[in-house]
């Protein structure tokens, strides 16, 4: 069991009964709920609306920070309620929230990383793979001695021309101030040969953009539990294998964040933290 972040999408008219509407939407996926057992449908055992106090929810669009339609954290078990960080909330109408912009930035920057590495490979030899440097653990070689040998071999491996050239290029790259928060996550690798070079552009951009911004897991207005990177599961159907309904789709590296960005402005987005 672990913590799990999820955005619950609701129609705008649910605002007057928000917590009940979230509970109704979540109910089909409750562990030990009133339906046949299914690994796909029994997902959570408790949840809470949160994200404003810890900055895991949504940023508010400038000029709307005081809007009464914004959603803030539910109280904790002891009745205390954390105040939302300035400019943050647990949700509200989509039109008041910053949705999808970080993912779009991360997608663009991940493409810059992949393209930059490929350009460097046109100017420098590709270097030898790590398996040619990795020391063999021989019988009788102690842990400390092997660790020292491993570190020395790894340093030689990383000193190869393309990796060193990449680090120099990445360190000197000028980014827009709004992109700087992604510098370490997307440009900070010491081993671009393995981190970048072993994946094609589409796979690299999609995976690294998700890693840099965090997964965007959804419960759609239509009742689909949609974990990024996985096939959505429909809460209206007991067996996903026989569900006759067409699941939502958001192709491309922007993932489920693209679905959120395309919703009507009055759609309510509510961030919940589940125990799954």
Short mmCIF file of the C-alpha atoms (twelve columns), coordinates in Angstrom:
data_MODEL
# 
_entry.id   MODEL 
# 
loop_
_atom_site.group_PDB 
_atom_site.id 
_atom_site.type_symbol 
_atom_site.label_atom_id 
_atom_site.label_alt_id 
_atom_site.label_comp_id 
_atom_site.label_asym_id 
_atom_site.label_seq_id 
_atom_site.Cartn_x 
_atom_site.Cartn_y 
_atom_site.Cartn_z 
_atom_site.pdbx_PDB_model_num 
ATOM 1   C CA . UNK A 1   0.000   0.000   0.000   1 
ATOM 2   C CA . UNK A 2   1.249   3.491   -0.825  1 
ATOM 3   C CA . UNK A 3   0.265   7.105   -1.360  1 
ATOM 4   C CA . UNK A 4   -1.123  8.031   -4.769  1 
ATOM 5   C CA . UNK A 5   -2.006  11.398  -6.304  1 
ATOM 6   C CA . UNK A 6   -5.122  11.705  -8.463  1 
ATOM 7   C CA . UNK A 7   -7.085  14.517  -10.094 1 
ATOM 8   C CA . UNK A 8   -10.840 13.946  -9.933  1 
ATOM 9   C CA . UNK A 9   -12.685 15.707  -12.772 1 
ATOM 10  C CA . UNK A 10  -16.266 16.779  -12.116 1 
ATOM 11  C CA . UNK A 11  -18.896 18.766  -14.007 1 
ATOM 12  C CA . UNK A 12  -19.131 22.408  -12.971 1 
ATOM 13  C CA . UNK A 13  -22.547 21.958  -11.340 1 
ATOM 14  C CA . UNK A 14  -21.003 19.669  -8.710  1 
ATOM 15  C CA . UNK A 15  -19.496 22.705  -6.942  1 
ATOM 16  C CA . UNK A 16  -22.335 22.984  -4.403  1 
ATOM 17  C CA . UNK A 17  -21.808 19.388  -3.213  1 
ATOM 18  C CA . UNK A 18  -18.123 19.061  -3.922  1 
ATOM 19  C CA . UNK A 19  -16.997 16.561  -1.279  1 
ATOM 20  C CA . UNK A 20  -20.019 14.327  -1.862  1 
ATOM 21  C CA . UNK A 21  -19.438 14.497  -5.624  1 
ATOM 22  C CA . UNK A 22  -15.797 13.445  -5.187  1 
ATOM 23  C CA . UNK A 23  -16.912 10.578  -2.910  1 
ATOM 24  C CA . UNK A 24  -19.484 9.423   -5.473  1 
ATOM 25  C CA . UNK A 25  -16.888 9.482   -8.250  1 
ATOM 26  C CA . UNK A 26  -14.348 7.549   -6.167  1 
ATOM 27  C CA . UNK A 27  -16.786 4.929   -4.821  1 
ATOM 28  C CA . UNK A 28  -16.615 2.432   -7.740  1 
ATOM 29  C CA . UNK A 29  -12.899 1.973   -7.041  1 
ATOM 30  C CA . UNK A 30  -13.059 1.452   -3.267  1 
ATOM 31  C CA . UNK A 31  -11.331 -1.636  -1.907  1 
ATOM 32  C CA . UNK A 32  -13.967 -4.081  -0.616  1 
ATOM 33  C CA . UNK A 33  -16.689 -2.046  -2.284  1 
ATOM 34  C CA . UNK A 34  -20.140 -3.339  -3.192  1 
ATOM 35  C CA . UNK A 35  -19.179 -5.032  -6.443  1 
ATOM 36  C CA . UNK A 36  -17.346 -8.185  -7.608  1 
ATOM 37  C CA . UNK A 37  -13.686 -8.289  -6.668  1 
ATOM 38  C CA . UNK A 38  -11.294 -7.087  -9.357  1 
ATOM 39  C CA . UNK A 39  -7.617  -6.124  -9.142  1 
ATOM 40  C CA . UNK A 40  -8.399  -3.388  -11.647 1 
ATOM 41  C CA . UNK A 41  -11.327 -1.875  -9.746  1 
ATOM 42  C CA . UNK A 42  -10.400 -2.278  -6.069  1 
ATOM 43  C CA . UNK A 43  -7.849  0.542   -5.829  1 
ATOM 44  C CA . UNK A 44  -8.097  2.734   -2.709  1 
ATOM 45  C CA . UNK A 45  -9.086  2.419   0.947   1 
ATOM 46  C CA . UNK A 46  -9.103  6.102   1.953   1 
ATOM 47  C CA . UNK A 47  -8.528  9.490   0.367   1 
ATOM 48  C CA . UNK A 48  -8.427  13.201  1.192   1 
ATOM 49  C CA . UNK A 49  -8.636  16.409  -0.832  1 
ATOM 50  C CA . UNK A 50  -5.226  18.045  -0.541  1 
ATOM 51  C CA . UNK A 51  -2.479  19.713  -2.598  1 
ATOM 52  C CA . UNK A 52  -2.782  23.373  -1.631  1 
ATOM 53  C CA . UNK A 53  -0.712  23.270  1.552   1 
ATOM 54  C CA . UNK A 54  2.068   21.062  0.179   1 
ATOM 55  C CA . UNK A 55  2.202   22.441  -3.364  1 
ATOM 56  C CA . UNK A 56  1.248   19.118  -4.965  1 
ATOM 57  C CA . UNK A 57  -2.094  20.372  -6.246  1 
ATOM 58  C CA . UNK A 58  -2.599  23.223  -8.718  1 
ATOM 59  C CA . UNK A 59  -1.114  26.635  -9.220  1 
ATOM 60  C CA . UNK A 60  -3.704  29.394  -9.505  1 
ATOM 61  C CA . UNK A 61  -3.677  31.605  -12.568 1 
ATOM 62  C CA . UNK A 62  -2.440  35.104  -11.680 1 
ATOM 63  C CA . UNK A 63  -5.252  37.428  -10.658 1 
ATOM 64  C CA . UNK A 64  -7.540  34.647  -9.385  1 
ATOM 65  C CA . UNK A 65  -5.878  33.861  -6.055  1 
ATOM 66  C CA . UNK A 66  -8.860  35.100  -4.036  1 
ATOM 67  C CA . UNK A 67  -11.591 33.451  -6.103  1 
ATOM 68  C CA . UNK A 68  -14.129 31.753  -3.830  1 
ATOM 69  C CA . UNK A 69  -14.512 28.880  -6.298  1 
ATOM 70  C CA . UNK A 70  -11.021 27.579  -5.559  1 
ATOM 71  C CA . UNK A 71  -10.835 24.347  -3.550  1 
ATOM 72  C CA . UNK A 72  -8.513  23.995  -0.564  1 
ATOM 73  C CA . UNK A 73  -7.344  21.107  1.601   1 
ATOM 74  C CA . UNK A 74  -9.749  19.091  3.702   1 
ATOM 75  C CA . UNK A 75  -8.972  18.971  7.438   1 
ATOM 76  C CA . UNK A 76  -6.560  16.368  8.753   1 
ATOM 77  C CA . UNK A 77  -7.692  13.538  11.026  1 
ATOM 78  C CA . UNK A 78  -7.248  15.799  14.083  1 
ATOM 79  C CA . UNK A 79  -9.399  18.561  12.643  1 
ATOM 80  C CA . UNK A 80  -6.564  20.920  11.727  1 
ATOM 81  C CA . UNK A 81  -6.460  22.360  8.249   1 
ATOM 82  C CA . UNK A 82  -3.293  23.463  6.459   1 
ATOM 83  C CA . UNK A 83  -3.452  26.776  4.625   1 
ATOM 84  C CA . UNK A 84  -2.701  26.727  0.918   1 
ATOM 85  C CA . UNK A 85  0.663   28.061  -0.135  1 
ATOM 86  C CA . UNK A 86  0.500   31.438  -1.883  1 
ATOM 87  C CA . UNK A 87  -0.646  30.847  -5.431  1 
ATOM 88  C CA . UNK A 88  -1.606  27.207  -4.830  1 
ATOM 89  C CA . UNK A 89  -4.839  25.314  -4.215  1 
ATOM 90  C CA . UNK A 90  -6.281  21.798  -4.201  1 
ATOM 91  C CA . UNK A 91  -8.404  22.512  -7.263  1 
ATOM 92  C CA . UNK A 92  -11.263 24.493  -8.725  1 
ATOM 93  C CA . UNK A 93  -12.659 25.331  -12.172 1 
ATOM 94  C CA . UNK A 94  -10.107 24.426  -14.822 1 
ATOM 95  C CA . UNK A 95  -10.125 27.965  -16.199 1 
ATOM 96  C CA . UNK A 96  -8.714  29.312  -12.908 1 
ATOM 97  C CA . UNK A 97  -5.841  26.826  -12.753 1 
ATOM 98  C CA . UNK A 98  -2.485  26.417  -14.461 1 
ATOM 99  C CA . UNK A 99  -2.983  23.131  -16.303 1 
ATOM 100 C CA . UNK A 100 -0.565  21.364  -18.582 1 
ATOM 101 C CA . UNK A 101 1.979   24.177  -18.964 1 
ATOM 102 C CA . UNK A 102 4.733   22.459  -16.961 1 
ATOM 103 C CA . UNK A 103 4.330   19.267  -18.980 1 
ATOM 104 C CA . UNK A 104 4.479   21.207  -22.231 1 
ATOM 105 C CA . UNK A 105 7.687   22.891  -21.080 1 
ATOM 106 C CA . UNK A 106 9.182   19.567  -20.001 1 
ATOM 107 C CA . UNK A 107 8.270   17.943  -23.338 1 
ATOM 108 C CA . UNK A 108 9.961   20.761  -25.244 1 
ATOM 109 C CA . UNK A 109 13.086  20.698  -23.067 1 
ATOM 110 C CA . UNK A 110 13.400  16.903  -23.183 1 
ATOM 111 C CA . UNK A 111 13.443  17.231  -26.963 1 
ATOM 112 C CA . UNK A 112 16.230  19.817  -26.664 1 
ATOM 113 C CA . UNK A 113 18.241  17.347  -24.548 1 
ATOM 114 C CA . UNK A 114 17.850  14.469  -27.006 1 
ATOM 115 C CA . UNK A 115 18.613  16.649  -30.018 1 
ATOM 116 C CA . UNK A 116 21.641  18.181  -28.265 1 
ATOM 117 C CA . UNK A 117 23.107  14.755  -27.531 1 
ATOM 118 C CA . UNK A 118 22.613  13.637  -31.126 1 
ATOM 119 C CA . UNK A 119 24.280  16.781  -32.404 1 
ATOM 120 C CA . UNK A 120 27.297  16.159  -30.166 1 
ATOM 121 C CA . UNK A 121 27.598  12.626  -31.513 1 
ATOM 122 C CA . UNK A 122 28.106  14.105  -34.984 1 
ATOM 123 C CA . UNK A 123 31.152  15.958  -33.667 1 
ATOM 124 C CA . UNK A 124 32.641  13.337  -31.313 1 
ATOM 125 C CA . UNK A 125 33.153  9.553   -31.351 1 
ATOM 126 C CA . UNK A 126 30.339  7.752   -29.495 1 
ATOM 127 C CA . UNK A 127 32.577  6.276   -26.805 1 
ATOM 128 C CA . UNK A 128 32.678  2.753   -25.451 1 
ATOM 129 C CA . UNK A 129 29.804  1.205   -23.431 1 
ATOM 130 C CA . UNK A 130 29.983  0.821   -19.657 1 
ATOM 131 C CA . UNK A 131 30.133  -2.974  -19.871 1 
ATOM 132 C CA . UNK A 132 33.665  -2.635  -21.272 1 
ATOM 133 C CA . UNK A 133 34.749  -0.713  -18.177 1 
ATOM 134 C CA . UNK A 134 32.789  -2.403  -15.391 1 
ATOM 135 C CA . UNK A 135 35.207  -4.345  -13.172 1 
ATOM 136 C CA . UNK A 136 34.632  -8.024  -12.479 1 
ATOM 137 C CA . UNK A 137 34.052  -8.972  -8.842  1 
ATOM 138 C CA . UNK A 138 36.737  -11.608 -8.314  1 
ATOM 139 C CA . UNK A 139 36.842  -14.111 -5.473  1 
ATOM 140 C CA . UNK A 140 38.553  -12.759 -2.392  1 
ATOM 141 C CA . UNK A 141 38.156  -9.118  -3.402  1 
ATOM 142 C CA . UNK A 142 36.703  -7.238  -0.450  1 
ATOM 143 C CA . UNK A 143 33.787  -4.808  -0.687  1 
ATOM 144 C CA . UNK A 144 35.934  -1.735  -0.070  1 
ATOM 145 C CA . UNK A 145 38.524  -2.725  -2.662  1 
ATOM 146 C CA . UNK A 146 35.854  -3.506  -5.258  1 
ATOM 147 C CA . UNK A 147 34.080  -0.195  -4.564  1 
ATOM 148 C CA . UNK A 148 37.299  1.726   -5.131  1 
ATOM 149 C CA . UNK A 149 37.959  -0.166  -8.361  1 
ATOM 150 C CA . UNK A 150 34.381  0.423   -9.511  1 
ATOM 151 C CA . UNK A 151 34.572  4.177   -8.836  1 
ATOM 152 C CA . UNK A 152 37.865  4.489   -10.682 1 
ATOM 153 C CA . UNK A 153 36.506  2.618   -13.712 1 
ATOM 154 C CA . UNK A 154 33.325  4.693   -13.724 1 
ATOM 155 C CA . UNK A 155 35.303  7.926   -13.635 1 
ATOM 156 C CA . UNK A 156 37.288  6.811   -16.688 1 
ATOM 157 C CA . UNK A 157 34.064  5.810   -18.455 1 
ATOM 158 C CA . UNK A 158 32.440  9.209   -17.768 1 
ATOM 159 C CA . UNK A 159 35.547  11.073  -18.930 1 
ATOM 160 C CA . UNK A 160 35.022  9.899   -22.500 1 
ATOM 161 C CA . UNK A 161 34.702  12.760  -24.969 1 
ATOM 162 C CA . UNK A 162 30.940  12.675  -25.777 1 
ATOM 163 C CA . UNK A 163 29.821  12.513  -22.134 1 
ATOM 164 C CA . UNK A 164 32.196  15.275  -21.081 1 
ATOM 165 C CA . UNK A 165 31.132  17.400  -24.067 1 
ATOM 166 C CA . UNK A 166 27.470  16.899  -23.155 1 
ATOM 167 C CA . UNK A 167 27.999  18.035  -19.582 1 
ATOM 168 C CA . UNK A 168 29.853  21.120  -20.782 1 
ATOM 169 C CA . UNK A 169 27.075  21.891  -23.268 1 
ATOM 170 C CA . UNK A 170 24.317  21.373  -20.672 1 
ATOM 171 C CA . UNK A 171 26.048  23.490  -18.030 1 
ATOM 172 C CA . UNK A 172 26.462  26.362  -20.448 1 
ATOM 173 C CA . UNK A 173 22.970  26.262  -21.918 1 
ATOM 174 C CA . UNK A 174 20.921  29.402  -21.273 1 
ATOM 175 C CA . UNK A 175 17.333  28.637  -20.277 1 
ATOM 176 C CA . UNK A 176 14.259  30.774  -19.889 1 
ATOM 177 C CA . UNK A 177 13.725  31.585  -16.165 1 
ATOM 178 C CA . UNK A 178 10.497  29.552  -16.205 1 
ATOM 179 C CA . UNK A 179 12.445  26.534  -17.497 1 
ATOM 180 C CA . UNK A 180 15.241  26.656  -14.921 1 
ATOM 181 C CA . UNK A 181 13.388  24.376  -12.482 1 
ATOM 182 C CA . UNK A 182 13.832  21.547  -15.004 1 
ATOM 183 C CA . UNK A 183 17.578  22.013  -15.472 1 
ATOM 184 C CA . UNK A 184 18.688  19.346  -13.000 1 
ATOM 185 C CA . UNK A 185 15.976  16.809  -13.878 1 
ATOM 186 C CA . UNK A 186 16.448  17.012  -17.647 1 
ATOM 187 C CA . UNK A 187 20.018  18.236  -18.171 1 
ATOM 188 C CA . UNK A 188 21.789  16.941  -15.056 1 
ATOM 189 C CA . UNK A 189 22.827  13.441  -16.087 1 
ATOM 190 C CA . UNK A 190 26.483  12.463  -15.855 1 
ATOM 191 C CA . UNK A 191 25.974  9.502   -18.206 1 
ATOM 192 C CA . UNK A 192 24.153  10.638  -21.351 1 
ATOM 193 C CA . UNK A 193 25.331  7.603   -23.314 1 
ATOM 194 C CA . UNK A 194 23.052  5.314   -21.292 1 
ATOM 195 C CA . UNK A 195 20.429  7.839   -20.166 1 
ATOM 196 C CA . UNK A 196 19.771  9.360   -23.593 1 
ATOM 197 C CA . UNK A 197 21.526  7.249   -26.180 1 
ATOM 198 C CA . UNK A 198 19.745  3.976   -25.473 1 
ATOM 199 C CA . UNK A 199 16.250  5.347   -26.250 1 
ATOM 200 C CA . UNK A 200 14.650  6.794   -29.363 1 
ATOM 201 C CA . UNK A 201 13.430  10.380  -29.275 1 
ATOM 202 C CA . UNK A 202 9.754   9.624   -28.698 1 
ATOM 203 C CA . UNK A 203 10.374  7.292   -25.780 1 
ATOM 204 C CA . UNK A 204 12.926  9.599   -24.182 1 
ATOM 205 C CA . UNK A 205 10.746  12.716  -24.425 1 
ATOM 206 C CA . UNK A 206 7.627   11.000  -23.077 1 
ATOM 207 C CA . UNK A 207 9.334   9.287   -20.138 1 
ATOM 208 C CA . UNK A 208 11.576  12.153  -19.096 1 
ATOM 209 C CA . UNK A 209 8.816   14.761  -19.315 1 
ATOM 210 C CA . UNK A 210 6.693   12.577  -17.035 1 
ATOM 211 C CA . UNK A 211 9.598   12.033  -14.648 1 
ATOM 212 C CA . UNK A 212 10.364  15.759  -14.479 1 
ATOM 213 C CA . UNK A 213 6.796   16.848  -13.760 1 
ATOM 214 C CA . UNK A 214 5.341   13.780  -12.050 1 
ATOM 215 C CA . UNK A 215 2.622   11.513  -13.428 1 
ATOM 216 C CA . UNK A 216 -0.793  12.991  -14.123 1 
ATOM 217 C CA . UNK A 217 -3.347  10.408  -12.947 1 
ATOM 218 C CA . UNK A 218 -7.027  11.151  -13.577 1 
ATOM 219 C CA . UNK A 219 -10.553 10.135  -12.725 1 
ATOM 220 C CA . UNK A 220 -12.458 11.575  -15.673 1 
ATOM 221 C CA . UNK A 221 -15.913 13.130  -15.698 1 
ATOM 222 C CA . UNK A 222 -17.118 9.969   -17.459 1 
ATOM 223 C CA . UNK A 223 -15.799 7.733   -14.663 1 
ATOM 224 C CA . UNK A 224 -12.534 6.432   -16.139 1 
ATOM 225 C CA . UNK A 225 -9.668  5.835   -13.703 1 
ATOM 226 C CA . UNK A 226 -6.726  6.746   -15.899 1 
ATOM 227 C CA . UNK A 227 -3.232  6.127   -14.616 1 
ATOM 228 C CA . UNK A 228 -0.730  7.728   -16.948 1 
ATOM 229 C CA . UNK A 229 0.922   5.142   -19.157 1 
ATOM 230 C CA . UNK A 230 -1.824  2.548   -18.584 1 
ATOM 231 C CA . UNK A 231 -5.162  1.713   -20.166 1 
ATOM 232 C CA . UNK A 232 -8.044  3.525   -18.414 1 
ATOM 233 C CA . UNK A 233 -10.453 1.458   -16.276 1 
ATOM 234 C CA . UNK A 234 -14.169 2.309   -16.358 1 
ATOM 235 C CA . UNK A 235 -15.919 2.525   -12.999 1 
ATOM 236 C CA . UNK A 236 -19.302 1.836   -14.598 1 
ATOM 237 C CA . UNK A 237 -18.291 -1.678  -15.651 1 
ATOM 238 C CA . UNK A 238 -17.480 -4.638  -13.377 1 
ATOM 239 C CA . UNK A 239 -15.022 -6.278  -15.768 1 
ATOM 240 C CA . UNK A 240 -12.563 -4.211  -17.831 1 
ATOM 241 C CA . UNK A 241 -12.180 -7.129  -20.245 1 
ATOM 242 C CA . UNK A 242 -15.840 -6.896  -21.281 1 
ATOM 243 C CA . UNK A 243 -16.333 -3.105  -20.955 1 
ATOM 244 C CA . UNK A 244 -18.065 -1.985  -24.187 1 
ATOM 245 C CA . UNK A 245 -17.222 1.702   -23.771 1 
ATOM 246 C CA . UNK A 246 -14.490 3.596   -25.596 1 
ATOM 247 C CA . UNK A 247 -11.772 4.861   -23.222 1 
ATOM 248 C CA . UNK A 248 -10.408 8.405   -23.468 1 
ATOM 249 C CA . UNK A 249 -7.203  8.954   -25.359 1 
ATOM 250 C CA . UNK A 250 -4.470  11.580  -25.218 1 
ATOM 251 C CA . UNK A 251 -1.724  10.486  -27.587 1 
ATOM 252 C CA . UNK A 252 1.723   12.025  -27.512 1 
ATOM 253 C CA . UNK A 253 4.262   12.852  -24.793 1 
ATOM 254 C CA . UNK A 254 1.969   15.330  -23.021 1 
ATOM 255 C CA . UNK A 255 -0.014  12.303  -21.806 1 
ATOM 256 C CA . UNK A 256 -3.060  12.720  -19.622 1 
ATOM 257 C CA . UNK A 257 -2.113  16.362  -18.973 1 
ATOM 258 C CA . UNK A 258 -3.320  17.039  -22.533 1 
ATOM 259 C CA . UNK A 259 -6.752  15.675  -21.575 1 
ATOM 260 C CA . UNK A 260 -6.993  18.103  -18.653 1 
ATOM 261 C CA . UNK A 261 -5.890  21.043  -20.760 1 
ATOM 262 C CA . UNK A 262 -8.660  20.320  -23.270 1 
ATOM 263 C CA . UNK A 263 -11.540 20.263  -20.779 1 
ATOM 264 C CA . UNK A 264 -14.104 23.108  -20.604 1 
ATOM 265 C CA . UNK A 265 -13.153 25.988  -18.311 1 
ATOM 266 C CA . UNK A 266 -15.949 25.229  -15.819 1 
ATOM 267 C CA . UNK A 267 -14.873 21.587  -15.282 1 
ATOM 268 C CA . UNK A 268 -13.873 21.094  -11.654 1 
ATOM 269 C CA . UNK A 269 -10.434 19.584  -11.048 1 
ATOM 270 C CA . UNK A 270 -9.892  18.313  -7.502  1 
ATOM 271 C CA . UNK A 271 -6.581  16.849  -6.357  1 
ATOM 272 C CA . UNK A 272 -6.886  13.978  -3.898  1 
ATOM 273 C CA . UNK A 273 -4.280  11.863  -2.150  1 
ATOM 274 C CA . UNK A 274 -5.293  8.205   -1.916  1 
ATOM 275 C CA . UNK A 275 -3.979  5.258   0.024   1 
ATOM 276 C CA . UNK A 276 -3.762  2.456   -2.560  1 
# 
